[in-house]
């Protein structure tokens, strides 16, 4: 009996000693291996999230790249676009409106300007017609049976430095996706050919007629969240038709040469 008690006492002492060693004598558990973290604590949950300083830096870079080289006519960065929306006689809210007459952008800096669909859509359509005439079209290759009678001036590059580009993007997001902060929108680069009507209406140099250019056209993404944002925009803006971010596009305006 005494031997049994002695053995049990030794085992109990060994257990206590082992526990004492593992706590580091301070009551704090000593981690001897690489523990598996099953849940992120609040202090580490956003370790990979950008800090406010990083966000500010990104915004500053975007403003410097896209908002630099502003012309005298858009020195305030607004490019003649109001941040508020207009209202029709029926009470429907329209997209942000221009308050100044558009000016011809400087080609080498690409100041750019917002343009309504009635102006940019014919340019997009013209691009398809011109490409088809030169045998560039959708579908499998086909023999060219007729040839154009005139050539078109070439565009080899186009600048993205627009003084009002960021302001325009912000206005589009605030109008059509304020809750998603732009997460439900796509900004598509669409190719067009300047028409004589566009050049005249937008006070452009006549030499731009026939030049290939680029427009930025916003649209809702094809997701459930985007569909919800689209429905909310229609209600919020009191529109009689579906909400359409592409009501206005943005002409980059920096064609080269």
C-alpha positions as CSV (number, residue, x, y, z in Angstrom):
1,X,0.0,0.0,0.0
2,X,2.8,2.4,0.9
3,X,4.6,1.6,-2.3
4,X,1.5,2.4,-4.3
5,X,1.1,5.8,-2.6
6,X,4.7,6.5,-3.2
7,X,4.5,5.8,-6.9
8,X,1.3,7.9,-7.2
9,X,3.0,10.8,-5.4
10,X,6.0,10.6,-7.8
11,X,3.7,10.7,-10.8
12,X,1.8,13.7,-9.3
13,X,5.0,15.6,-8.7
14,X,6.2,14.9,-12.2
15,X,2.9,16.2,-13.6
16,X,3.2,19.4,-11.5
17,X,6.8,19.9,-12.5
18,X,6.0,19.5,-16.2
19,X,3.2,22.0,-15.9
20,X,5.5,24.4,-14.1
21,X,8.1,24.1,-16.8
22,X,5.6,24.8,-19.6
23,X,4.3,28.0,-18.0
24,X,7.7,29.5,-17.8
25,X,7.3,30.0,-14.0
26,X,5.1,33.0,-14.6
27,X,1.7,31.5,-15.3
28,X,1.9,32.4,-18.9
29,X,1.7,29.4,-21.3
30,X,4.9,28.9,-23.2
31,X,4.3,28.2,-26.9
32,X,6.9,25.7,-28.0
33,X,5.5,25.0,-31.5
34,X,3.9,26.9,-34.4
35,X,0.3,27.2,-33.2
36,X,-2.6,27.0,-35.7
37,X,-4.6,30.2,-35.7
38,X,-8.3,29.4,-36.1
39,X,-9.6,32.9,-36.0
40,X,-8.0,36.3,-36.6
41,X,-8.1,38.6,-33.6
42,X,-9.3,42.2,-34.1
43,X,-5.8,43.5,-34.0
44,X,-4.6,41.3,-36.8
45,X,-7.8,41.0,-38.9
46,X,-6.8,43.8,-41.3
47,X,-3.0,43.4,-41.4
48,X,-3.2,43.1,-45.2
49,X,-5.6,46.0,-45.7
50,X,-4.1,49.2,-47.1
51,X,-3.5,51.9,-44.5
52,X,-5.0,55.4,-44.9
53,X,-1.5,56.7,-45.9
54,X,-1.3,54.1,-48.7
55,X,-4.8,55.0,-49.9
56,X,-3.9,58.7,-49.9
57,X,-0.7,57.9,-51.8
58,X,-2.6,56.0,-54.4
59,X,-5.1,58.8,-54.9
60,X,-2.2,61.3,-55.1
61,X,-0.6,59.2,-57.8
62,X,-3.8,58.9,-59.8
63,X,-4.4,62.7,-59.5
64,X,-0.8,63.4,-60.7
65,X,-1.0,60.9,-63.6
66,X,-4.6,61.5,-64.8
67,X,-5.2,65.0,-63.5
68,X,-1.9,66.7,-64.5
69,X,-1.2,69.1,-67.4
70,X,-4.5,70.9,-67.0
71,X,-5.3,73.6,-69.5
72,X,-6.2,77.1,-68.7
73,X,-9.9,76.4,-69.4
74,X,-9.9,73.6,-66.8
75,X,-7.4,74.8,-64.3
76,X,-9.7,74.1,-61.4
77,X,-9.9,70.4,-62.5
78,X,-13.7,70.5,-62.9
79,X,-13.6,70.7,-66.8
80,X,-17.0,72.4,-66.7
81,X,-18.9,69.6,-65.0
82,X,-21.1,70.2,-62.1
83,X,-21.2,67.7,-59.3
84,X,-25.0,68.0,-59.0
85,X,-27.6,66.5,-61.3
86,X,-30.2,68.3,-63.4
87,X,-34.0,67.7,-63.3
88,X,-36.3,67.4,-66.3
89,X,-39.8,68.8,-66.5
90,X,-41.3,65.4,-65.5
91,X,-39.2,65.4,-62.3
92,X,-36.7,62.8,-63.6
93,X,-33.1,63.4,-62.6
94,X,-30.5,63.6,-65.3
95,X,-26.7,63.0,-65.3
96,X,-24.2,65.7,-64.4
97,X,-24.4,68.6,-66.8
98,X,-21.8,70.8,-68.5
99,X,-21.7,74.4,-67.5
100,X,-19.1,75.7,-69.9
101,X,-18.6,75.4,-73.6
102,X,-16.2,72.6,-74.5
103,X,-12.8,73.7,-75.8
104,X,-10.5,71.9,-78.2
105,X,-8.1,69.8,-76.1
106,X,-4.4,70.0,-76.5
107,X,-3.6,66.8,-78.5
108,X,-0.2,66.1,-76.8
109,X,-1.6,66.3,-73.3
110,X,-5.0,64.8,-73.8
111,X,-7.0,67.1,-71.5
112,X,-10.2,65.3,-72.7
113,X,-13.8,66.1,-72.0
114,X,-17.2,64.4,-71.1
115,X,-19.5,63.9,-74.1
116,X,-23.1,62.7,-74.3
117,X,-24.0,59.5,-76.0
118,X,-25.6,61.4,-78.9
119,X,-22.1,62.6,-79.8
120,X,-19.9,59.7,-79.0
121,X,-22.1,56.8,-80.3
122,X,-21.8,57.9,-84.0
123,X,-18.0,57.9,-83.6
124,X,-18.1,54.3,-82.2
125,X,-20.4,53.2,-85.1
126,X,-18.1,55.0,-87.6
127,X,-15.1,53.0,-86.3
128,X,-16.9,49.7,-87.1
129,X,-17.8,50.9,-90.6
130,X,-14.2,52.1,-91.3
131,X,-12.6,48.9,-90.0
132,X,-15.0,46.8,-92.1
133,X,-14.1,48.7,-95.2
134,X,-10.5,47.8,-94.7
135,X,-11.3,44.1,-94.0
136,X,-11.0,44.3,-90.2
137,X,-14.2,42.8,-88.8
138,X,-15.6,40.2,-86.5
139,X,-15.8,36.6,-87.6
140,X,-13.6,34.5,-89.8
141,X,-11.3,36.1,-92.4
142,X,-13.1,36.8,-95.7
143,X,-11.8,37.9,-99.1
144,X,-11.8,41.7,-99.7
145,X,-13.9,42.3,-102.8
146,X,-13.9,46.1,-102.7
147,X,-11.3,48.7,-101.6
148,X,-11.8,52.1,-100.1
149,X,-11.3,55.1,-102.4
150,X,-9.6,57.2,-99.7
151,X,-7.1,56.6,-96.8
152,X,-7.6,57.7,-93.2
153,X,-5.1,59.6,-91.1
154,X,-3.3,57.3,-88.6
155,X,-3.5,57.5,-84.8
156,X,-0.5,55.8,-83.2
157,X,-1.1,56.7,-79.6
158,X,-3.4,58.5,-77.2
159,X,-2.6,60.2,-73.9
160,X,-4.6,59.5,-70.7
161,X,-3.7,62.7,-69.0
162,X,-7.1,64.4,-68.6
163,X,-7.6,67.3,-66.3
164,X,-11.2,66.4,-65.7
165,X,-11.0,62.6,-65.8
166,X,-11.0,61.9,-62.1
167,X,-13.7,64.4,-61.5
168,X,-15.9,62.8,-64.2
169,X,-15.3,59.3,-62.8
170,X,-16.2,60.5,-59.3
171,X,-19.4,62.1,-60.6
172,X,-20.4,58.9,-62.4
173,X,-19.8,56.8,-59.3
174,X,-21.7,59.2,-57.0
175,X,-24.6,59.3,-59.5
176,X,-24.9,55.6,-60.3
177,X,-23.2,53.6,-57.6
178,X,-22.7,55.7,-54.4
179,X,-23.1,52.7,-52.0
180,X,-20.7,50.5,-54.0
181,X,-18.2,53.3,-54.5
182,X,-17.7,52.2,-58.1
183,X,-17.4,48.4,-57.4
184,X,-20.5,47.8,-59.5
185,X,-19.3,49.7,-62.5
186,X,-17.0,49.0,-65.4
187,X,-15.2,51.8,-67.4
188,X,-14.7,50.5,-70.9
189,X,-12.2,51.8,-73.4
190,X,-14.2,52.1,-76.7
191,X,-12.6,53.0,-80.1
192,X,-14.2,55.5,-82.4
193,X,-13.5,57.6,-85.5
194,X,-14.1,61.4,-85.2
195,X,-17.0,62.4,-87.4
196,X,-17.4,65.8,-88.9
197,X,-20.5,66.4,-86.7
198,X,-18.6,65.5,-83.5
199,X,-15.7,67.8,-84.4
200,X,-18.1,70.7,-85.1
201,X,-20.3,70.2,-82.1
202,X,-17.4,69.8,-79.6
203,X,-15.4,72.7,-81.0
204,X,-12.6,70.5,-82.2
205,X,-10.0,71.2,-84.8
206,X,-11.4,70.2,-88.2
207,X,-8.2,68.2,-88.9
208,X,-9.4,65.6,-86.4
209,X,-12.1,64.4,-88.7
210,X,-11.5,60.8,-89.6
211,X,-9.0,60.2,-86.8
212,X,-9.3,57.1,-84.6
213,X,-9.8,58.1,-80.9
214,X,-10.7,56.5,-77.6
215,X,-13.7,57.0,-75.4
216,X,-14.3,55.8,-71.9
217,X,-17.8,54.5,-71.5
218,X,-19.1,53.4,-68.1
219,X,-21.5,50.5,-67.7
220,X,-22.9,48.4,-64.9
221,X,-21.2,45.0,-64.4
222,X,-23.2,41.8,-65.0
223,X,-23.5,40.8,-61.3
224,X,-26.3,40.5,-58.8
225,X,-24.9,43.3,-56.8
226,X,-24.7,45.5,-59.9
227,X,-28.3,44.8,-60.8
228,X,-29.3,45.9,-57.3
229,X,-27.3,49.1,-57.6
230,X,-28.9,49.7,-61.0
231,X,-32.4,49.4,-59.5
232,X,-31.6,51.6,-56.6
233,X,-30.2,54.3,-59.0
234,X,-33.4,54.3,-61.0
235,X,-35.4,54.9,-57.9
236,X,-33.1,57.4,-56.4
237,X,-32.7,59.4,-59.6
238,X,-36.5,59.2,-60.3
239,X,-35.8,57.9,-63.8
240,X,-38.6,56.7,-66.1
241,X,-36.2,54.3,-67.9
242,X,-33.4,52.1,-66.6
243,X,-30.3,53.8,-65.1
244,X,-27.6,54.0,-67.6
245,X,-24.1,55.2,-66.7
246,X,-23.2,55.3,-70.4
247,X,-25.5,58.4,-70.9
248,X,-22.2,60.3,-70.9
249,X,-18.8,59.1,-72.0
250,X,-15.4,60.7,-71.8
251,X,-13.2,61.6,-74.8
252,X,-9.5,61.1,-74.0
253,X,-8.6,63.7,-76.6
254,X,-4.8,63.1,-76.7
255,X,-4.5,61.5,-80.2
256,X,-1.0,61.4,-81.6
257,X,0.6,62.3,-84.0
